[in-house]
């Protein structure tokens, strides 16, 4: 079930990001812990974070 939710949310986010104009990725944003960065940097960071959670879900599924 967790993997299904993860997959659905990630699919939605990928479609949302694909619909944005290229200039959106150069916009400045402020991360509450990391400070100023571009939207591109936060998207890349979130992508790596997703992979971390996917690994955790896969390990949990293997235990069951």
WOMO-V163536 format. One record per residue. N is the residue number from 1. PSI is psi as a letter, one per 20 degrees, with the letter a starting at -180 (none if undefined). Layout:
# WOMO-V163536
n=(N N)
psi=(PSI PSI)
This chain:
# WOMO-V163536
n=(1 2 3 4 5 6 7 8 9 10 11 12 13 14 15 16 17 18 19 20 21 22 23 24 25 26 27 28 29 30 31 32 33 34 35 36 37 38 39 40 41 42 43 44 45 46 47 48 49 50 51 52 53 54 55 56 57 58 59 60 61 62 63 64)
psi=(g h h g g g g g g g g g g g g g h h i q q h i h i i q q r o p h h i b p r r h g g h g g g h g h h g h g h g h g g h g g h h h none)
